Amino acid sequence: MQNEQLNKHLRQPLIFRVSIAVLLLYSLSIGLPVSFMMAKQRDVLFAQTLKSTEAVVGYFAASAKVPLLADDTLRLNAIARDAVGLDGVDYAFVVDRNRIIQAHSRQEMLGRQYAPPAKAVVVSENKDAAIVQYQDNEGRQIFDLSRTVFYNNKTLGVVHLGIPLDFIHSSVSAQQTSLLPALLIPALLVLAGLFVLAYLYGQRFRAGLTVLVEAAGEYGKGNLRHRIDEIPNDELGDAALALNTMAEKLLARGNNHVQLENYLKFSSVDRILEGPVSKGESYAVRRQVAVLFAGVKGFGSYAGTAKPEDVVTALNKYIEIVTRIISKHGGYVDKIIGDAVVGIFGVSLYREEHTARALRAAVELQRTLAAGSEIESHLLSNVCVGISAGIVLSGNIGSHSKVEYSSIGESIKEAYWLIGLGEPGEIILADGIYSQIKEQVLVEPLAPLQVVGSSEAIRTYRFLNLKDKNVGQ
């Protein structure tokens, strides 16, 4: 039905085609003034576009405040990766008060001392924000936008976003293109021969606009099933078709969102939280736990080459398997960050033998993924698991507008670093957990792991097998 309406809409009356020809001829007489106005407008749009990116930096800085306070580098890195997903952002990173890079969209930069770009030109600067322009190694002009993160008037660190100059130019060009009709129409409407046509079209516009306003009001009330039935054969018809399509997509997205929420829930959640929300936002407790960190090796390359729908299907399958097995063995999923799933054992009601249960979960997880990869996506065969043990602080973390039950601690970062040592399908153990279960496992010692911020290297081991092979089943 919509295709038939669209085809009918494309058949414009002759009077509209003649009017367009007259308007184009008339526009030649005002070409020079418009060119001058466009040049001035370009400067204004450039400044506005650069100004709008400062809002992105502000949001980035606000999002990084709590993770900087909690020294949660996992979440900082997740925020940096999310920032790079925005249009035009080339890189994003977070520097702590000691000018050490704690999070970066390019992993190889983590832990380095931050050095300002060479030959950078200051575009603007104040006490908590700055914009500098420099040329990178590839010869591109980059705008580096930075903002200081404060807490109680104390500096926690600085966030940086890189915006290529080419992106800003393309954005300005796109805005100018969209604004060009607004500059031309006032001059073109002075043609006496188009007055009558403009008046008649204005009457149709008024009636069509009323329909659009009514539709917008219905959508504002949440009635996404409302449709515009009469589609006029003009620009308002385009708008009406767009509104109908928007409502259909929003309705479908709302249904999919509910389904996805149900999909990601697992049965042990109610038993895990033990009612901490009822104890207030300040609730927190320290516990000795085991941390299971599962991540997909090479996920970025896979996601960049596979079809988006295939990536989503494979990722959802993988997350469903990991959350189900962690719950089965008495753990709870603390975080899902992209392709990474963090499971905690020892915080829930199931606190006994938490290290052994974490190992059993990892063994069953790799066996399940290995079996599933033969008939499902190859993503399932590229998962590496790191397990560490230590003390975490678990409780309600957030603000008055959003609070979530989560855990923070060095053992979580340690488990994250462990998967960098392993290959797909492997389980890497830190010394803290190996010392508790060494009578149950066969391992291969690996080179010590030097973690950023720690003075001593961590001894690590590659898990080979269980001495009692029935334990993991």
VEXDREN-2710 file (C-alpha; in Angstrom, 1 decimal):
% VEXDREN-2710
k/r/px/py/pz
1/MET/0.0/0.0/0.0
2/GLN/2.8/2.4/0.9
3/ASN/4.7/1.6/-2.3
4/GLU/1.6/2.5/-4.4
5/GLN/1.2/5.8/-2.5
6/LEU/4.9/6.6/-3.0
7/ASN/4.7/5.9/-6.8
8/LYS/1.6/8.2/-7.0
9/HIS/3.5/10.9/-5.1
10/LEU/6.3/10.9/-7.6
11/ARG/4.0/11.9/-10.4
12/GLN/4.1/15.6/-10.0
13/PRO/1.6/17.9/-11.9
14/LEU/3.0/19.9/-14.9
15/ILE/2.6/23.2/-13.0
16/PHE/5.1/22.1/-10.4
17/ARG/7.7/21.2/-13.1
18/VAL/7.2/24.5/-14.8
19/SER/7.5/26.4/-11.5
20/ILE/10.8/24.7/-10.8
21/ALA/12.2/25.7/-14.2
22/VAL/11.2/29.3/-13.6
23/LEU/12.6/29.3/-10.1
24/LEU/16.0/28.0/-11.4
25/LEU/16.2/30.7/-14.1
26/TYR/15.3/33.4/-11.5
27/SER/17.9/32.1/-9.1
28/LEU/20.7/33.0/-11.5
29/SER/20.1/36.7/-10.9
30/ILE/20.7/36.2/-7.1
31/GLY/23.6/33.8/-7.4
32/LEU/26.3/36.2/-6.2
33/PRO/24.5/37.5/-3.1
34/VAL/23.6/33.9/-2.1
35/SER/27.3/32.9/-2.6
36/PHE/28.4/35.6/-0.3
37/MET/25.8/34.6/2.3
38/MET/26.8/31.0/2.0
39/ALA/30.5/31.9/2.7
40/LYS/29.4/33.8/5.9
41/GLN/27.1/31.0/6.8
42/ARG/29.8/28.4/6.5
43/ASP/31.9/30.2/9.1
44/VAL/29.0/30.3/11.5
45/LEU/28.1/26.6/10.9
46/PHE/31.7/25.6/11.4
47/ALA/31.8/27.3/14.8
48/GLN/28.4/25.8/15.7
49/THR/29.5/22.3/14.7
50/LEU/32.7/22.5/16.8
51/LYS/30.6/23.9/19.7
52/SER/28.2/20.9/19.5
53/THR/31.1/18.5/19.9
54/GLU/31.9/20.1/23.2
55/ALA/28.6/18.8/24.5
56/VAL/29.8/15.3/23.6
57/VAL/33.0/15.9/25.6
58/GLY/30.9/17.1/28.5
59/TYR/28.8/13.9/28.4
60/PHE/32.0/11.8/28.2
61/ALA/33.4/13.6/31.2
62/ALA/30.2/13.2/33.2
63/SER/30.1/9.4/32.4
64/ALA/33.8/9.0/33.4
65/LYS/33.4/10.6/36.9
66/VAL/32.1/7.6/38.8
67/PRO/34.5/5.1/37.2
68/LEU/37.4/7.4/37.9
69/LEU/36.4/7.6/41.5
70/ALA/36.0/3.8/41.7
71/ASP/39.2/3.2/39.7
72/ASP/37.0/1.1/37.4
73/THR/39.2/0.9/34.3
74/LEU/36.9/-1.7/32.7
75/ARG/34.0/0.8/32.7
76/LEU/36.3/3.6/31.6
77/ASN/37.4/1.6/28.6
78/ALA/33.8/0.7/27.8
79/ILE/32.8/4.4/27.9
80/ALA/35.8/5.2/25.6
81/ARG/34.7/2.5/23.1
82/ASP/31.1/3.8/23.2
83/ALA/32.4/7.4/22.5
84/VAL/34.2/6.2/19.4
85/GLY/31.0/4.7/18.1
86/LEU/29.6/8.3/17.7
87/ASP/29.7/9.9/14.3
88/GLY/33.0/11.8/13.7
89/VAL/34.9/10.6/16.8
90/ASP/38.3/9.3/15.8
91/TYR/39.6/8.4/19.3
92/ALA/38.7/8.8/23.0
93/PHE/40.7/8.3/26.1
94/VAL/40.9/9.1/29.8
95/VAL/44.0/10.4/31.6
96/ASP/44.2/10.3/35.4
97/ARG/45.5/13.0/37.7
98/ASN/49.0/11.6/37.2
99/ARG/48.7/11.9/33.4
100/ILE/48.6/8.1/33.0
101/ILE/46.2/6.9/30.3
102/GLN/43.7/4.7/32.1
103/ALA/41.3/4.1/29.2
104/HIS/41.7/4.4/25.5
105/SER/39.8/3.4/22.4
106/ARG/43.2/2.1/21.1
107/GLN/44.2/-0.6/23.5
108/GLU/47.9/-0.3/22.8
109/MET/47.9/3.2/24.4
110/LEU/46.8/2.0/27.9
111/GLY/49.2/2.7/30.7
112/ARG/51.3/5.2/28.8
113/GLN/52.3/8.6/30.0
114/TYR/50.2/11.2/28.2
115/ALA/52.1/13.7/26.1
116/PRO/50.3/16.6/24.3
117/PRO/50.4/16.6/20.5
118/ALA/53.4/18.2/19.0
119/LYS/53.0/21.7/17.3
120/ALA/49.4/21.9/18.5
121/VAL/47.6/25.2/18.1
122/VAL/45.2/26.3/20.8
123/VAL/41.7/27.0/19.4
124/SER/40.0/27.8/22.7
125/GLU/40.8/27.3/26.3
126/ASN/39.4/27.9/29.8
127/LYS/40.0/26.5/33.2
128/ASP/38.3/23.1/32.6
129/ALA/38.2/22.7/28.9
130/ALA/40.4/23.2/25.8
131/ILE/40.4/22.6/22.1
132/VAL/43.7/22.3/20.2
133/GLN/44.3/21.6/16.5
134/TYR/47.3/19.4/15.3
135/GLN/48.4/17.2/12.5
136/ASP/48.6/13.5/13.2
137/ASN/51.1/10.9/11.7
138/GLU/48.8/10.3/8.7
139/GLY/48.8/14.0/7.8
140/ARG/45.2/14.6/9.0
141/GLN/44.2/17.8/10.8
142/ILE/42.6/16.8/14.2
143/PHE/40.7/18.8/16.8
144/ASP/41.5/17.4/20.2
145/LEU/38.7/18.4/22.7
146/SER/39.5/17.9/26.4
147/ARG/37.7/18.5/29.6
148/THR/38.8/18.1/33.2
149/VAL/36.8/15.8/35.4
150/PHE/36.2/17.3/38.9
151/TYR/34.8/15.9/42.1
152/ASN/34.4/18.3/45.1
153/ASN/36.6/20.8/43.4
154/LYS/39.4/18.2/43.0
155/THR/40.7/17.0/39.7
156/LEU/40.1/13.3/39.0
157/GLY/41.5/13.3/35.4
158/VAL/41.0/14.6/31.9
159/VAL/38.9/13.1/29.0
160/HIS/39.9/13.6/25.4
161/LEU/38.1/13.2/22.1
162/GLY/39.6/13.5/18.6
163/ILE/37.5/15.0/15.8
164/PRO/39.0/15.0/12.3
165/LEU/38.7/18.3/10.5
166/ASP/37.4/16.5/7.4
167/PHE/34.4/15.3/9.4
168/ILE/33.6/18.9/10.5
169/HIS/33.9/20.1/6.9
170/SER/31.5/17.4/5.6
171/SER/29.1/18.1/8.4
172/VAL/29.1/21.8/7.6
173/SER/28.6/21.0/3.9
174/ALA/25.6/18.8/4.7
175/GLN/24.0/21.5/6.9
176/GLN/24.6/24.1/4.2
177/THR/22.9/21.9/1.6
178/SER/19.9/21.5/3.9
179/LEU/19.7/25.2/4.5
180/LEU/20.2/26.3/0.9
181/PRO/16.5/26.2/0.1
182/ALA/15.8/28.4/3.1
183/LEU/18.1/31.1/1.5
184/LEU/16.6/30.8/-2.0
185/ILE/12.9/30.5/-1.3
186/PRO/12.4/34.1/0.0
187/ALA/13.9/35.5/-3.1
188/LEU/12.2/33.1/-5.5
189/LEU/8.8/33.8/-4.1
190/VAL/8.9/37.4/-5.3
191/LEU/8.1/36.2/-8.8
192/ALA/4.6/37.6/-9.6
193/GLY/3.7/34.7/-11.8
194/LEU/4.0/32.3/-8.8
195/PHE/1.8/34.3/-6.3
196/VAL/-1.4/32.5/-7.2
197/LEU/0.3/29.1/-7.2
198/ALA/1.9/29.9/-3.8
199/TYR/-1.5/30.9/-2.4
200/LEU/-3.3/27.7/-3.6
201/TYR/-0.4/25.6/-2.4
202/GLY/-0.5/27.4/0.9
203/GLN/-4.1/26.3/1.4
204/ARG/-3.2/22.7/0.8
205/PHE/-0.2/23.1/3.1
206/ARG/-2.4/24.3/5.9
207/ALA/-4.7/21.3/5.6
208/GLY/-1.8/18.9/5.3
209/LEU/0.1/20.5/8.2
210/THR/-3.0/20.0/10.4
211/VAL/-2.9/16.3/9.7
212/LEU/0.8/16.1/10.6
213/VAL/0.3/18.1/13.8
214/GLU/-2.6/15.7/14.8
215/ALA/-0.3/12.7/14.1
216/ALA/2.5/14.2/16.1
217/GLY/0.1/14.8/19.0
218/GLU/-1.0/11.1/18.9
219/TYR/2.6/9.9/18.9
220/GLY/3.4/12.2/21.8
221/LYS/0.6/10.5/23.8
222/GLY/2.2/7.1/23.0
223/ASN/-0.3/6.1/20.4
224/LEU/2.2/4.6/17.9
225/ARG/-0.6/2.7/16.1
226/HIS/-2.0/6.0/14.7
227/ARG/-1.6/6.3/10.9
228/ILE/-2.1/9.0/8.4
229/ASP/-4.4/7.5/5.8
230/GLU/-4.7/10.3/3.2
231/ILE/-1.2/10.9/1.7
232/PRO/-1.1/14.2/-0.4
233/ASN/0.8/14.3/-3.6
234/ASP/3.4/16.9/-2.4
235/GLU/6.2/17.4/0.1
236/LEU/3.7/17.0/3.0
237/GLY/3.0/13.6/1.6
238/ASP/6.7/12.8/2.0
239/ALA/6.5/13.9/5.6
240/ALA/3.4/11.9/6.2
241/LEU/5.0/8.8/4.8
242/ALA/8.0/9.4/6.9
243/LEU/5.9/9.8/10.1
244/ASN/4.0/6.6/9.3
245/THR/7.3/4.7/8.8
246/MET/8.8/6.2/12.0
247/ALA/5.8/5.1/14.0
248/GLU/6.0/1.6/12.7
249/LYS/9.7/1.3/13.5
250/LEU/9.3/2.8/17.0
251/LEU/6.5/0.4/17.7
252/ALA/8.6/-2.6/16.4
253/ARG/11.6/-1.3/18.4
254/GLY/9.5/-1.1/21.6
255/ASN/8.3/-4.7/21.2
256/ASN/11.8/-5.9/20.5
257/HIS/13.1/-4.0/23.6
258/VAL/10.7/-5.9/25.8
259/GLN/11.7/-9.2/24.2
260/LEU/15.4/-8.5/24.7
261/GLU/14.9/-7.6/28.3
262/ASN/13.2/-10.9/28.9
263/TYR/15.8/-12.7/26.9
264/LEU/18.7/-11.4/29.0
265/LYS/17.2/-12.2/32.4
266/PHE/18.1/-15.4/34.2
267/SER/16.4/-17.2/37.0
268/SER/19.0/-16.7/39.8
269/VAL/18.8/-12.8/39.8
270/ASP/16.3/-12.7/42.6
271/ARG/18.4/-15.0/44.8
272/ILE/21.7/-13.1/44.1
273/LEU/20.8/-9.6/45.1
274/GLU/19.6/-10.5/48.6
275/GLY/17.5/-7.3/48.8
276/PRO/20.3/-4.7/48.7
277/VAL/18.1/-2.1/47.1
278/SER/15.9/-2.1/50.1
279/LYS/18.9/-1.2/52.3
280/GLY/19.5/2.1/50.5
281/GLU/21.9/3.6/48.0
282/SER/24.8/3.4/50.5
283/TYR/24.7/-0.4/50.9
284/ALA/28.1/-2.0/50.3
285/VAL/30.1/-5.0/51.6
286/ARG/33.6/-6.4/51.1
287/ARG/33.8/-10.1/50.2
288/GLN/36.4/-12.6/49.1
289/VAL/35.2/-13.7/45.6
290/ALA/36.2/-15.4/42.4
291/VAL/35.9/-13.3/39.2
292/LEU/35.2/-15.0/35.8
293/PHE/35.9/-12.7/32.8
294/ALA/34.8/-14.1/29.4
295/GLY/35.8/-12.2/26.2
296/VAL/35.8/-12.9/22.5
297/LYS/39.2/-12.8/20.9
298/GLY/39.3/-10.7/17.7
299/PHE/35.7/-9.6/18.2
300/GLY/36.4/-6.2/16.6
301/SER/37.7/-7.7/13.4
302/TYR/34.8/-10.2/13.3
303/ALA/32.2/-7.4/13.9
304/GLY/33.8/-5.2/11.2
305/THR/33.5/-7.8/8.5
306/ALA/30.4/-9.8/9.3
307/LYS/26.8/-8.7/8.6
308/PRO/25.4/-6.6/11.5
309/GLU/22.4/-9.0/12.0
310/ASP/24.8/-12.0/12.1
311/VAL/26.9/-10.2/14.7
312/VAL/23.9/-9.5/16.9
313/THR/22.6/-13.1/16.5
314/ALA/26.0/-14.6/17.4
315/LEU/26.6/-12.2/20.3
316/ASN/23.1/-12.8/21.8
317/LYS/23.7/-16.6/21.6
318/TYR/27.1/-16.3/23.3
319/ILE/25.7/-14.0/26.1
320/GLU/22.8/-16.4/26.7
321/ILE/25.2/-19.3/27.1
322/VAL/27.6/-17.5/29.4
323/THR/24.9/-16.0/31.7
324/ARG/23.0/-19.3/31.9
325/ILE/26.2/-21.2/33.0
326/ILE/27.3/-18.6/35.5
327/SER/23.9/-18.6/37.1
328/LYS/23.8/-22.5/37.1
329/HIS/27.0/-22.6/39.1
330/GLY/25.8/-20.0/41.7
331/GLY/27.5/-16.8/40.3
332/TYR/25.9/-13.7/39.0
333/VAL/26.6/-11.6/36.0
334/ASP/28.0/-8.3/37.2
335/LYS/28.6/-6.6/33.9
336/ILE/28.0/-7.1/30.1
337/ILE/30.4/-4.8/28.3
338/GLY/30.2/-5.4/24.5
339/ASP/31.6/-8.9/24.0
340/ALA/32.8/-9.2/27.6
341/VAL/30.8/-10.9/30.4
342/VAL/31.9/-10.5/34.0
343/GLY/30.7/-13.2/36.5
344/ILE/31.2/-12.9/40.3
345/PHE/31.2/-16.0/42.6
346/GLY/31.0/-15.5/46.3
347/VAL/28.7/-12.4/46.6
348/SER/25.4/-14.2/46.2
349/LEU/23.7/-16.6/48.6
350/TYR/26.1/-19.3/47.2
351/ARG/29.3/-18.2/48.9
352/GLU/30.8/-21.6/49.8
353/GLU/33.4/-23.1/47.4
354/HIS/33.2/-20.0/45.2
355/THR/36.6/-20.6/43.6
356/ALA/35.8/-24.2/42.7
357/ARG/32.4/-23.2/41.3
358/ALA/34.0/-20.4/39.2
359/LEU/36.4/-23.0/37.7
360/ARG/33.6/-25.5/37.1
361/ALA/31.6/-22.7/35.3
362/ALA/34.6/-21.9/33.1
363/VAL/35.2/-25.5/32.2
364/GLU/31.5/-26.1/31.3
365/LEU/31.4/-22.8/29.4
366/GLN/34.3/-23.7/27.1
367/ARG/33.0/-27.2/26.6
368/THR/29.6/-25.8/25.7
369/LEU/31.0/-23.1/23.4
370/ALA/33.2/-25.7/21.7
371/ALA/30.3/-27.9/21.0
372/GLY/28.1/-25.1/19.9
373/SER/30.6/-23.6/17.5
374/GLU/30.3/-26.7/15.3
375/ILE/26.7/-25.8/14.4
376/GLU/26.5/-22.1/15.3
377/SER/28.7/-19.0/14.7
378/HIS/32.5/-19.3/14.8
379/LEU/32.4/-16.5/17.4
380/LEU/31.6/-19.2/20.0
381/SER/35.0/-20.9/19.4
382/ASN/37.0/-17.7/20.0
383/VAL/36.1/-17.1/23.7
384/CYS/38.9/-16.9/26.2
385/VAL/38.2/-17.0/30.0
386/GLY/40.3/-15.4/32.8
387/ILE/39.7/-16.3/36.5
388/SER/41.1/-14.4/39.4
389/ALA/40.4/-14.3/43.1
390/GLY/40.4/-11.4/45.6
391/ILE/38.4/-9.0/47.6
392/VAL/35.8/-6.8/45.9
393/LEU/33.4/-4.1/47.1
394/SER/29.9/-5.0/46.2
395/GLY/26.9/-2.7/46.6
396/ASN/24.7/-0.1/45.1
397/ILE/26.7/2.2/42.8
398/GLY/25.3/5.1/40.9
399/SER/23.3/8.3/41.5
400/HIS/19.8/9.2/42.6
401/SER/18.6/8.8/39.0
402/LYS/20.2/5.4/38.3
403/VAL/21.5/2.9/40.8
404/GLU/22.8/-0.6/40.0
405/TYR/24.2/-3.4/42.1
406/SER/27.8/-3.9/41.0
407/SER/31.2/-4.9/42.3
408/ILE/34.6/-3.2/42.0
409/GLY/38.1/-4.3/42.9
410/GLU/41.6/-5.1/41.6
411/SER/40.6/-8.8/41.0
412/ILE/38.1/-7.7/38.3
413/LYS/40.8/-5.8/36.4
414/GLU/43.2/-8.7/37.0
415/ALA/40.7/-11.1/35.3
416/TYR/40.4/-8.7/32.4
417/TRP/44.1/-8.6/31.8
418/LEU/44.3/-12.4/32.0
419/ILE/42.3/-13.0/28.8
420/GLY/45.0/-11.0/26.9
421/LEU/47.4/-13.9/27.7
422/GLY/45.2/-16.7/26.4
423/GLU/44.1/-18.0/23.1
424/PRO/40.6/-18.8/21.9
425/GLY/39.1/-21.7/23.9
426/GLU/41.6/-21.4/26.8
427/ILE/41.2/-20.7/30.5
428/ILE/43.9/-18.5/32.2
429/LEU/44.2/-18.6/36.0
430/ALA/45.8/-16.0/38.3
431/ASP/48.0/-17.2/41.1
432/GLY/45.4/-16.2/43.7
433/ILE/42.9/-18.7/42.5
434/TYR/45.4/-21.3/41.5
435/SER/46.8/-21.5/45.0
436/GLN/43.3/-22.4/46.3
437/ILE/42.5/-25.1/43.7
438/LYS/45.9/-26.5/42.7
439/GLU/45.1/-29.9/44.0
440/GLN/42.2/-30.1/41.5
441/VAL/43.8/-28.9/38.3
442/LEU/46.6/-29.5/35.8
443/VAL/48.2/-26.3/34.5
444/GLU/51.0/-24.9/32.5
445/PRO/52.9/-21.9/34.1
446/LEU/52.9/-18.7/31.9
447/ALA/55.1/-15.7/32.0
448/PRO/54.3/-13.3/34.9
449/LEU/51.7/-10.6/34.1
450/GLN/52.7/-7.0/34.8
451/VAL/49.5/-5.1/35.5
452/VAL/49.3/-1.4/35.1
453/GLY/49.4/0.3/38.5
454/SER/50.9/-2.8/40.3
455/SER/54.5/-2.9/41.4
456/GLU/54.7/-6.7/41.3
457/ALA/54.0/-9.1/38.4
458/ILE/51.3/-11.7/38.8
459/ARG/52.0/-15.3/38.3
460/THR/49.6/-16.9/35.8
461/TYR/48.8/-20.4/34.6
462/ARG/47.1/-21.9/31.5
463/PHE/44.5/-24.4/32.6
464/LEU/45.0/-27.8/31.0
465/ASN/42.5/-30.2/32.6
466/LEU/40.8/-31.2/35.8
467/LYS/42.5/-34.0/37.7
468/ASP/39.0/-35.5/38.3
469/LYS/37.5/-35.0/34.9
470/ASN/33.9/-35.6/36.2
471/VAL/34.1/-32.5/38.4
472/GLY/33.2/-30.1/35.6
473/GLN/30.3/-32.0/34.3
END
